[in-house]
């Protein structure tokens, strides 16, 4: 994965905390070295976009995406914001429907 160190560290930490098979990496933003998408392994349209761009250490910008509800969208936004690591883990668990 050709990403900035904070993204690589985040993925490593999330795999350790959520489990190695808790999510798939779905990188629709390959040229963006400060962002990554993680998705539900069984439903890639249930995705969390995470960015470290211009964020302090252990702070993340996120967007929650779901399958589109209309033919005009490629996805729907279910939420977005900034979060520290612990809050981001809770958000990911809820959005990807992971057991605690």
Backbone atoms as SQL, in Angstrom:
CREATE TABLE atoms (id INTEGER PRIMARY KEY, chain TEXT, resi INTEGER, resn TEXT, atom TEXT, x REAL, y REAL, z REAL);
INSERT INTO atoms VALUES
  (1, 'A', 1, 'UNK', 'N', 0.861, -1.174, 0.000),
  (2, 'A', 1, 'UNK', 'CA', 0.000, 0.000, 0.000),
  (3, 'A', 1, 'UNK', 'C', 0.903, 1.232, 0.000),
  (4, 'A', 2, 'UNK', 'N', 0.713, 2.079, -0.980),
  (5, 'A', 2, 'UNK', 'CA', 1.519, 3.277, -1.130),
  (6, 'A', 2, 'UNK', 'C', 0.771, 4.465, -0.530),
  (7, 'A', 3, 'UNK', 'N', 0.853, 4.591, 0.795),
  (8, 'A', 3, 'UNK', 'CA', 0.169, 5.665, 1.511),
  (9, 'A', 3, 'UNK', 'C', 1.139, 6.314, 2.485),
  (10, 'A', 4, 'UNK', 'N', 0.763, 7.477, 2.993),
  (11, 'A', 4, 'UNK', 'CA', 1.560, 8.173, 3.989),
  (12, 'A', 4, 'UNK', 'C', 1.613, 7.345, 5.291),
  (13, 'A', 5, 'UNK', 'N', 2.699, 7.488, 6.062),
  (14, 'A', 5, 'UNK', 'CA', 2.842, 6.714, 7.300),
  (15, 'A', 5, 'UNK', 'C', 1.655, 6.787, 8.266),
  (16, 'A', 6, 'UNK', 'N', 1.002, 7.953, 8.459),
  (17, 'A', 6, 'UNK', 'CA', -0.138, 7.953, 9.387),
  (18, 'A', 6, 'UNK', 'C', -1.291, 7.034, 8.945),
  (19, 'A', 7, 'UNK', 'N', -1.538, 6.910, 7.641),
  (20, 'A', 7, 'UNK', 'CA', -2.601, 6.015, 7.152),
  (21, 'A', 7, 'UNK', 'C', -2.193, 4.563, 7.360),
  (22, 'A', 8, 'UNK', 'N', -0.951, 4.252, 7.056),
  (23, 'A', 8, 'UNK', 'CA', -0.470, 2.875, 7.251),
  (24, 'A', 8, 'UNK', 'C', -0.535, 2.504, 8.729),
  (25, 'A', 9, 'UNK', 'N', -0.121, 3.423, 9.601),
  (26, 'A', 9, 'UNK', 'CA', -0.188, 3.166, 11.044),
  (27, 'A', 9, 'UNK', 'C', -1.636, 2.979, 11.494),
  (28, 'A', 10, 'UNK', 'N', -2.547, 3.776, 10.946),
  (29, 'A', 10, 'UNK', 'CA', -3.965, 3.649, 11.301),
  (30, 'A', 10, 'UNK', 'C', -4.505, 2.279, 10.904),
  (31, 'A', 11, 'UNK', 'N', -4.235, 1.841, 9.694),
  (32, 'A', 11, 'UNK', 'CA', -4.728, 0.533, 9.246),
  (33, 'A', 11, 'UNK', 'C', -4.157, -0.577, 10.111),
  (34, 'A', 12, 'UNK', 'N', -2.882, -0.494, 10.439),
  (35, 'A', 12, 'UNK', 'CA', -2.248, -1.499, 11.301),
  (36, 'A', 12, 'UNK', 'C', -2.930, -1.529, 12.665),
  (37, 'A', 13, 'UNK', 'N', -3.175, -0.368, 13.221),
  (38, 'A', 13, 'UNK', 'CA', -3.825, -0.270, 14.539),
  (39, 'A', 13, 'UNK', 'C', -5.275, -0.769, 14.495),
  (40, 'A', 14, 'UNK', 'N', -6.003, -0.414, 13.435),
  (41, 'A', 14, 'UNK', 'CA', -7.389, -0.882, 13.303),
  (42, 'A', 14, 'UNK', 'C', -7.447, -2.402, 13.156),
  (43, 'A', 15, 'UNK', 'N', -6.538, -2.986, 12.385),
  (44, 'A', 15, 'UNK', 'CA', -6.509, -4.448, 12.236),
  (45, 'A', 15, 'UNK', 'C', -6.235, -5.120, 13.580),
  (46, 'A', 16, 'UNK', 'N', -5.348, -4.532, 14.378),
  (47, 'A', 16, 'UNK', 'CA', -5.044, -5.083, 15.700),
  (48, 'A', 16, 'UNK', 'C', -6.247, -4.967, 16.638),
  (49, 'A', 17, 'UNK', 'N', -6.952, -3.843, 16.584),
  (50, 'A', 17, 'UNK', 'CA', -8.062, -3.606, 17.507),
  (51, 'A', 17, 'UNK', 'C', -9.385, -4.219, 17.057),
  (52, 'A', 18, 'UNK', 'N', -9.626, -4.275, 15.749),
  (53, 'A', 18, 'UNK', 'CA', -10.905, -4.783, 15.240),
  (54, 'A', 18, 'UNK', 'C', -10.816, -6.217, 14.735),
  (55, 'A', 19, 'UNK', 'N', -9.620, -6.666, 14.443),
  (56, 'A', 19, 'UNK', 'CA', -9.426, -8.008, 13.911),
  (57, 'A', 19, 'UNK', 'C', -8.950, -7.958, 12.479),
  (58, 'A', 20, 'UNK', 'N', -8.155, -8.927, 12.078),
  (59, 'A', 20, 'UNK', 'CA', -7.553, -8.901, 10.737),
  (60, 'A', 20, 'UNK', 'C', -8.549, -9.037, 9.591),
  (61, 'A', 21, 'UNK', 'N', -9.748, -9.557, 9.868),
  (62, 'A', 21, 'UNK', 'CA', -10.755, -9.738, 8.817),
  (63, 'A', 21, 'UNK', 'C', -12.001, -8.877, 9.030),
  (64, 'A', 22, 'UNK', 'N', -11.877, -7.872, 9.882),
  (65, 'A', 22, 'UNK', 'CA', -13.025, -7.027, 10.211),
  (66, 'A', 22, 'UNK', 'C', -13.435, -6.121, 9.060),
  (67, 'A', 23, 'UNK', 'N', -12.493, -5.802, 8.182),
  (68, 'A', 23, 'UNK', 'CA', -12.790, -4.899, 7.078),
  (69, 'A', 23, 'UNK', 'C', -11.864, -5.202, 5.912),
  (70, 'A', 24, 'UNK', 'N', -12.303, -4.774, 4.737),
  (71, 'A', 24, 'UNK', 'CA', -11.491, -4.811, 3.527),
  (72, 'A', 24, 'UNK', 'C', -11.061, -3.390, 3.199),
  (73, 'A', 25, 'UNK', 'N', -9.898, -3.255, 2.640),
  (74, 'A', 25, 'UNK', 'CA', -9.467, -1.956, 2.139),
  (75, 'A', 25, 'UNK', 'C', -10.049, -1.789, 0.737),
  (76, 'A', 26, 'UNK', 'N', -10.782, -0.712, 0.559),
  (77, 'A', 26, 'UNK', 'CA', -11.383, -0.374, -0.732),
  (78, 'A', 26, 'UNK', 'C', -10.905, 1.034, -1.057),
  (79, 'A', 27, 'UNK', 'N', -9.873, 1.118, -1.855),
  (80, 'A', 27, 'UNK', 'CA', -9.186, 2.384, -2.068),
  (81, 'A', 27, 'UNK', 'C', -9.615, 3.048, -3.375),
  (82, 'A', 28, 'UNK', 'N', -10.719, 3.775, -3.312),
  (83, 'A', 28, 'UNK', 'CA', -11.182, 4.547, -4.467),
  (84, 'A', 28, 'UNK', 'C', -10.350, 5.814, -4.651),
  (85, 'A', 29, 'UNK', 'N', -9.462, 6.081, -3.705),
  (86, 'A', 29, 'UNK', 'CA', -8.682, 7.315, -3.697),
  (87, 'A', 29, 'UNK', 'C', -7.194, 7.000, -3.751),
  (88, 'A', 30, 'UNK', 'N', -6.797, 6.080, -4.585),
  (89, 'A', 30, 'UNK', 'CA', -5.410, 5.635, -4.656),
  (90, 'A', 30, 'UNK', 'C', -4.406, 6.788, -4.780),
  (91, 'A', 31, 'UNK', 'N', -4.670, 7.815, -5.593),
  (92, 'A', 31, 'UNK', 'CA', -3.705, 8.917, -5.690),
  (93, 'A', 31, 'UNK', 'C', -3.606, 9.764, -4.418),
  (94, 'A', 32, 'UNK', 'N', -4.617, 9.707, -3.563),
  (95, 'A', 32, 'UNK', 'CA', -4.607, 10.475, -2.318),
  (96, 'A', 32, 'UNK', 'C', -3.854, 9.673, -1.268),
  (97, 'A', 33, 'UNK', 'N', -2.629, 10.076, -0.975),
  (98, 'A', 33, 'UNK', 'CA', -1.772, 9.325, -0.059),
  (99, 'A', 33, 'UNK', 'C', -2.164, 9.497, 1.403),
  (100, 'A', 34, 'UNK', 'N', -3.077, 10.422, 1.683),
  (101, 'A', 34, 'UNK', 'CA', -3.515, 10.688, 3.059),
  (102, 'A', 34, 'UNK', 'C', -4.907, 10.144, 3.347),
  (103, 'A', 35, 'UNK', 'N', -5.449, 9.318, 2.447),
  (104, 'A', 35, 'UNK', 'CA', -6.821, 8.826, 2.628),
  (105, 'A', 35, 'UNK', 'C', -6.902, 7.353, 2.242),
  (106, 'A', 36, 'UNK', 'N', -7.899, 6.699, 2.840),
  (107, 'A', 36, 'UNK', 'CA', -8.145, 5.279, 2.576),
  (108, 'A', 36, 'UNK', 'C', -9.626, 5.002, 2.808),
  (109, 'A', 37, 'UNK', 'N', -10.112, 3.976, 2.182),
  (110, 'A', 37, 'UNK', 'CA', -11.469, 3.516, 2.431),
  (111, 'A', 37, 'UNK', 'C', -11.413, 2.122, 3.029),
  (112, 'A', 38, 'UNK', 'N', -12.224, 1.900, 4.040),
  (113, 'A', 38, 'UNK', 'CA', -12.370, 0.548, 4.584),
  (114, 'A', 38, 'UNK', 'C', -13.847, 0.191, 4.510),
  (115, 'A', 39, 'UNK', 'N', -14.111, -1.064, 4.169),
  (116, 'A', 39, 'UNK', 'CA', -15.495, -1.468, 3.918),
  (117, 'A', 39, 'UNK', 'C', -15.812, -2.776, 4.603),
  (118, 'A', 40, 'UNK', 'N', -17.102, -2.976, 4.776),
  (119, 'A', 40, 'UNK', 'CA', -17.616, -4.239, 5.268),
  (120, 'A', 40, 'UNK', 'C', -17.180, -5.329, 4.282),
  (121, 'A', 41, 'UNK', 'N', -16.582, -6.426, 4.755),
  (122, 'A', 41, 'UNK', 'CA', -16.113, -7.463, 3.839),
  (123, 'A', 41, 'UNK', 'C', -17.208, -8.068, 2.961),
  (124, 'A', 42, 'UNK', 'N', -18.427, -8.084, 3.443),
  (125, 'A', 42, 'UNK', 'CA', -19.515, -8.684, 2.668),
  (126, 'A', 42, 'UNK', 'C', -20.320, -7.675, 1.858),
  (127, 'A', 43, 'UNK', 'N', -20.062, -6.388, 2.063),
  (128, 'A', 43, 'UNK', 'CA', -20.817, -5.341, 1.368),
  (129, 'A', 43, 'UNK', 'C', -19.934, -4.108, 1.219),
  (130, 'A', 44, 'UNK', 'N', -19.201, -4.033, 0.124),
  (131, 'A', 44, 'UNK', 'CA', -18.249, -2.943, -0.063),
  (132, 'A', 44, 'UNK', 'C', -18.891, -1.572, -0.211),
  (133, 'A', 45, 'UNK', 'N', -20.190, -1.506, -0.413),
  (134, 'A', 45, 'UNK', 'CA', -20.844, -0.196, -0.465),
  (135, 'A', 45, 'UNK', 'C', -21.039, 0.385, 0.937),
  (136, 'A', 46, 'UNK', 'N', -20.850, -0.413, 1.963),
  (137, 'A', 46, 'UNK', 'CA', -20.882, 0.048, 3.357),
  (138, 'A', 46, 'UNK', 'C', -19.438, 0.385, 3.712),
  (139, 'A', 47, 'UNK', 'N', -19.071, 1.679, 3.549),
  (140, 'A', 47, 'UNK', 'CA', -17.675, 2.071, 3.552),
  (141, 'A', 47, 'UNK', 'C', -17.425, 3.268, 4.464),
  (142, 'A', 48, 'UNK', 'N', -16.228, 3.303, 5.039),
  (143, 'A', 48, 'UNK', 'CA', -15.784, 4.453, 5.813),
  (144, 'A', 48, 'UNK', 'C', -14.547, 5.015, 5.115),
  (145, 'A', 49, 'UNK', 'N', -14.658, 6.246, 4.659),
  (146, 'A', 49, 'UNK', 'CA', -13.541, 6.972, 4.066),
  (147, 'A', 49, 'UNK', 'C', -12.848, 7.704, 5.205),
  (148, 'A', 50, 'UNK', 'N', -11.527, 7.551, 5.309),
  (149, 'A', 50, 'UNK', 'CA', -10.774, 8.158, 6.400),
  (150, 'A', 50, 'UNK', 'C', -9.615, 8.949, 5.813),
  (151, 'A', 51, 'UNK', 'N', -9.424, 10.167, 6.316),
  (152, 'A', 51, 'UNK', 'CA', -8.339, 11.016, 5.850),
  (153, 'A', 51, 'UNK', 'C', -7.555, 11.573, 7.034),
  (154, 'A', 52, 'UNK', 'N', -6.249, 11.681, 6.844),
  (155, 'A', 52, 'UNK', 'CA', -5.382, 12.299, 7.848),
  (156, 'A', 52, 'UNK', 'C', -4.878, 13.668, 7.382),
  (157, 'A', 53, 'UNK', 'N', -5.344, 14.114, 6.235),
  (158, 'A', 53, 'UNK', 'CA', -4.860, 15.365, 5.654),
  (159, 'A', 53, 'UNK', 'C', -5.137, 16.546, 6.584),
  (160, 'A', 54, 'UNK', 'N', -4.059, 17.241, 6.937),
  (161, 'A', 54, 'UNK', 'CA', -4.126, 18.425, 7.812),
  (162, 'A', 54, 'UNK', 'C', -4.772, 18.146, 9.167),
  (163, 'A', 55, 'UNK', 'N', -4.674, 16.909, 9.631),
  (164, 'A', 55, 'UNK', 'CA', -5.211, 16.537, 10.940),
  (165, 'A', 55, 'UNK', 'C', -4.056, 16.360, 11.932),
  (166, 'A', 56, 'UNK', 'N', -4.256, 16.715, 13.196),
  (167, 'A', 56, 'UNK', 'CA', -3.229, 16.432, 14.209),
  (168, 'A', 56, 'UNK', 'C', -3.078, 14.915, 14.397),
  (169, 'A', 57, 'UNK', 'N', -2.027, 14.508, 15.038),
  (170, 'A', 57, 'UNK', 'CA', -1.805, 13.082, 15.302),
  (171, 'A', 57, 'UNK', 'C', -3.009, 12.491, 16.026),
  (172, 'A', 58, 'UNK', 'N', -3.415, 11.293, 15.616),
  (173, 'A', 58, 'UNK', 'CA', -4.551, 10.561, 16.189),
  (174, 'A', 58, 'UNK', 'C', -5.891, 11.281, 16.052),
  (175, 'A', 59, 'UNK', 'N', -6.000, 12.148, 15.069),
  (176, 'A', 59, 'UNK', 'CA', -7.270, 12.792, 14.721),
  (177, 'A', 59, 'UNK', 'C', -7.536, 12.484, 13.246),
  (178, 'A', 60, 'UNK', 'N', -8.794, 12.216, 12.926),
  (179, 'A', 60, 'UNK', 'CA', -9.142, 11.752, 11.587),
  (180, 'A', 60, 'UNK', 'C', -10.407, 12.438, 11.086),
  (181, 'A', 61, 'UNK', 'N', -10.423, 12.704, 9.815),
  (182, 'A', 61, 'UNK', 'CA', -11.608, 13.167, 9.120),
  (183, 'A', 61, 'UNK', 'C', -12.242, 11.914, 8.510),
  (184, 'A', 62, 'UNK', 'N', -13.556, 11.765, 8.622),
  (185, 'A', 62, 'UNK', 'CA', -14.193, 10.564, 8.087),
  (186, 'A', 62, 'UNK', 'C', -15.492, 10.912, 7.376),
  (187, 'A', 63, 'UNK', 'N', -15.885, 10.012, 6.489),
  (188, 'A', 63, 'UNK', 'CA', -17.192, 10.081, 5.841),
  (189, 'A', 63, 'UNK', 'C', -17.735, 8.660, 5.780),
  (190, 'A', 64, 'UNK', 'N', -18.979, 8.491, 6.166),
  (191, 'A', 64, 'UNK', 'CA', -19.644, 7.189, 6.133),
  (192, 'A', 64, 'UNK', 'C', -20.461, 7.102, 4.860),
  (193, 'A', 65, 'UNK', 'N', -20.225, 6.058, 4.092),
  (194, 'A', 65, 'UNK', 'CA', -20.924, 5.891, 2.827),
  (195, 'A', 65, 'UNK', 'C', -21.729, 4.600, 2.835),
  (196, 'A', 66, 'UNK', 'N', -22.873, 4.649, 2.150),
  (197, 'A', 66, 'UNK', 'CA', -23.750, 3.484, 2.019),
  (198, 'A', 66, 'UNK', 'C', -24.175, 3.342, 0.562),
  (199, 'A', 67, 'UNK', 'N', -24.820, 2.230, 0.276),
  (200, 'A', 67, 'UNK', 'CA', -25.323, 2.004, -1.081),
  (201, 'A', 67, 'UNK', 'C', -26.290, 3.128, -1.446),
  (202, 'A', 68, 'UNK', 'N', -26.315, 3.514, -2.696),
  (203, 'A', 68, 'UNK', 'CA', -27.184, 4.627, -3.108),
  (204, 'A', 68, 'UNK', 'C', -28.662, 4.261, -3.007),
  (205, 'A', 69, 'UNK', 'N', -29.461, 5.270, -2.716),
  (206, 'A', 69, 'UNK', 'CA', -30.909, 5.074, -2.656),
  (207, 'A', 69, 'UNK', 'C', -31.590, 5.589, -3.920),
  (208, 'A', 70, 'UNK', 'N', -30.783, 6.158, -4.824),
  (209, 'A', 70, 'UNK', 'CA', -31.336, 6.595, -6.108),
  (210, 'A', 70, 'UNK', 'C', -30.341, 6.263, -7.213),
  (211, 'A', 71, 'UNK', 'N', -30.828, 6.225, -8.425),
  (212, 'A', 71, 'UNK', 'CA', -29.973, 5.922, -9.570),
  (213, 'A', 71, 'UNK', 'C', -29.009, 7.067, -9.892),
  (214, 'A', 72, 'UNK', 'N', -29.241, 8.230, -9.321),
  (215, 'A', 72, 'UNK', 'CA', -28.409, 9.390, -9.626),
  (216, 'A', 72, 'UNK', 'C', -27.141, 9.453, -8.775),
  (217, 'A', 73, 'UNK', 'N', -27.072, 8.675, -7.724),
  (218, 'A', 73, 'UNK', 'CA', -25.912, 8.687, -6.830),
  (219, 'A', 73, 'UNK', 'C', -25.105, 7.406, -6.982),
  (220, 'A', 74, 'UNK', 'N', -23.789, 7.518, -6.768),
  (221, 'A', 74, 'UNK', 'CA', -22.984, 6.298, -6.723),
  (222, 'A', 74, 'UNK', 'C', -22.870, 5.786, -5.288),
  (223, 'A', 75, 'UNK', 'N', -23.164, 6.665, -4.321),
  (224, 'A', 75, 'UNK', 'CA', -23.252, 6.288, -2.911),
  (225, 'A', 75, 'UNK', 'C', -24.014, 7.377, -2.180),
  (226, 'A', 76, 'UNK', 'N', -24.486, 7.066, -0.986),
  (227, 'A', 76, 'UNK', 'CA', -25.124, 8.058, -0.129),
  (228, 'A', 76, 'UNK', 'C', -24.230, 8.298, 1.082),
  (229, 'A', 77, 'UNK', 'N', -24.221, 9.521, 1.567),
  (230, 'A', 77, 'UNK', 'CA', -23.452, 9.872, 2.751),
  (231, 'A', 77, 'UNK', 'C', -24.343, 9.676, 3.973),
  (232, 'A', 78, 'UNK', 'N', -23.869, 8.836, 4.893),
  (233, 'A', 78, 'UNK', 'CA', -24.626, 8.554, 6.106),
  (234, 'A', 78, 'UNK', 'C', -24.110, 9.350, 7.300),
  (235, 'A', 79, 'UNK', 'N', -23.008, 10.045, 7.124),
  (236, 'A', 79, 'UNK', 'CA', -22.446, 10.864, 8.186),
  (237, 'A', 79, 'UNK', 'C', -21.026, 11.265, 7.851),
  (238, 'A', 80, 'UNK', 'N', -20.565, 12.301, 8.528),
  (239, 'A', 80, 'UNK', 'CA', -19.180, 12.743, 8.352),
  (240, 'A', 80, 'UNK', 'C', -18.775, 13.577, 9.541),
  (241, 'A', 81, 'UNK', 'N', -17.473, 13.712, 9.723),
  (242, 'A', 81, 'UNK', 'CA', -16.978, 14.535, 10.813),
  (243, 'A', 81, 'UNK', 'C', -15.515, 14.281, 11.086),
  (244, 'A', 82, 'UNK', 'N', -15.082, 14.750, 12.238),
  (245, 'A', 82, 'UNK', 'CA', -13.722, 14.547, 12.741),
  (246, 'A', 82, 'UNK', 'C', -13.825, 13.723, 14.015),
  (247, 'A', 83, 'UNK', 'N', -12.821, 12.873, 14.248),
  (248, 'A', 83, 'UNK', 'CA', -12.855, 12.032, 15.437),
  (249, 'A', 83, 'UNK', 'C', -11.448, 11.678, 15.876),
  (250, 'A', 84, 'UNK', 'N', -11.290, 11.479, 17.187),
  (251, 'A', 84, 'UNK', 'CA', -10.038, 10.914, 17.668),
  (252, 'A', 84, 'UNK', 'C', -10.088, 9.400, 17.428),
  (253, 'A', 85, 'UNK', 'N', -9.007, 8.715, 17.708),
  (254, 'A', 85, 'UNK', 'CA', -8.937, 7.299, 17.370),
  (255, 'A', 85, 'UNK', 'C', -10.040, 6.481, 18.046),
  (256, 'A', 86, 'UNK', 'N', -10.235, 6.637, 19.346),
  (257, 'A', 86, 'UNK', 'CA', -11.241, 5.829, 20.056),
  (258, 'A', 86, 'UNK', 'C', -12.645, 6.076, 19.510),
  (259, 'A', 87, 'UNK', 'N', -12.957, 7.330, 19.216),
  (260, 'A', 87, 'UNK', 'CA', -14.268, 7.640, 18.641),
  (261, 'A', 87, 'UNK', 'C', -14.396, 7.050, 17.245),
  (262, 'A', 88, 'UNK', 'N', -13.318, 7.117, 16.468),
  (263, 'A', 88, 'UNK', 'CA', -13.337, 6.550, 15.123),
  (264, 'A', 88, 'UNK', 'C', -13.598, 5.043, 15.166),
  (265, 'A', 89, 'UNK', 'N', -13.001, 4.352, 16.106),
  (266, 'A', 89, 'UNK', 'CA', -13.236, 2.910, 16.242),
  (267, 'A', 89, 'UNK', 'C', -14.708, 2.635, 16.520),
  (268, 'A', 90, 'UNK', 'N', -15.317, 3.401, 17.412),
  (269, 'A', 90, 'UNK', 'CA', -16.750, 3.222, 17.703),
  (270, 'A', 90, 'UNK', 'C', -17.596, 3.498, 16.463),
  (271, 'A', 91, 'UNK', 'N', -17.256, 4.536, 15.717),
  (272, 'A', 91, 'UNK', 'CA', -17.985, 4.887, 14.494),
  (273, 'A', 91, 'UNK', 'C', -17.855, 3.765, 13.468),
  (274, 'A', 92, 'UNK', 'N', -16.652, 3.258, 13.292),
  (275, 'A', 92, 'UNK', 'CA', -16.426, 2.165, 12.342),
  (276, 'A', 92, 'UNK', 'C', -17.200, 0.928, 12.755),
  (277, 'A', 93, 'UNK', 'N', -17.135, 0.563, 14.028),
  (278, 'A', 93, 'UNK', 'CA', -17.885, -0.615, 14.517),
  (279, 'A', 93, 'UNK', 'C', -19.374, -0.494, 14.199),
  (280, 'A', 94, 'UNK', 'N', -19.917, 0.663, 14.468),
  (281, 'A', 94, 'UNK', 'CA', -21.348, 0.875, 14.238),
  (282, 'A', 94, 'UNK', 'C', -21.675, 0.847, 12.734),
  (283, 'A', 95, 'UNK', 'N', -20.897, 1.556, 11.939),
  (284, 'A', 95, 'UNK', 'CA', -21.208, 1.677, 10.505),
  (285, 'A', 95, 'UNK', 'C', -20.992, 0.357, 9.770),
  (286, 'A', 96, 'UNK', 'N', -19.945, -0.378, 10.119),
  (287, 'A', 96, 'UNK', 'CA', -19.685, -1.656, 9.455),
  (288, 'A', 96, 'UNK', 'C', -20.375, -2.828, 10.153),
  (289, 'A', 97, 'UNK', 'N', -21.138, -2.498, 11.199),
  (290, 'A', 97, 'UNK', 'CA', -21.902, -3.507, 11.948),
  (291, 'A', 97, 'UNK', 'C', -21.015, -4.609, 12.510),
  (292, 'A', 98, 'UNK', 'N', -19.946, -4.183, 13.193),
  (293, 'A', 98, 'UNK', 'CA', -19.016, -5.107, 13.819),
  (294, 'A', 98, 'UNK', 'C', -19.394, -5.302, 15.274),
  (295, 'A', 99, 'UNK', 'N', -19.235, -6.482, 15.776),
  (296, 'A', 99, 'UNK', 'CA', -19.494, -6.749, 17.186),
  (297, 'A', 99, 'UNK', 'C', -18.352, -6.166, 18.011),
  (298, 'A', 100, 'UNK', 'N', -18.680, -5.592, 19.180),
  (299, 'A', 100, 'UNK', 'CA', -17.620, -5.013, 20.025),
  (300, 'A', 100, 'UNK', 'C', -16.663, -6.064, 20.574);
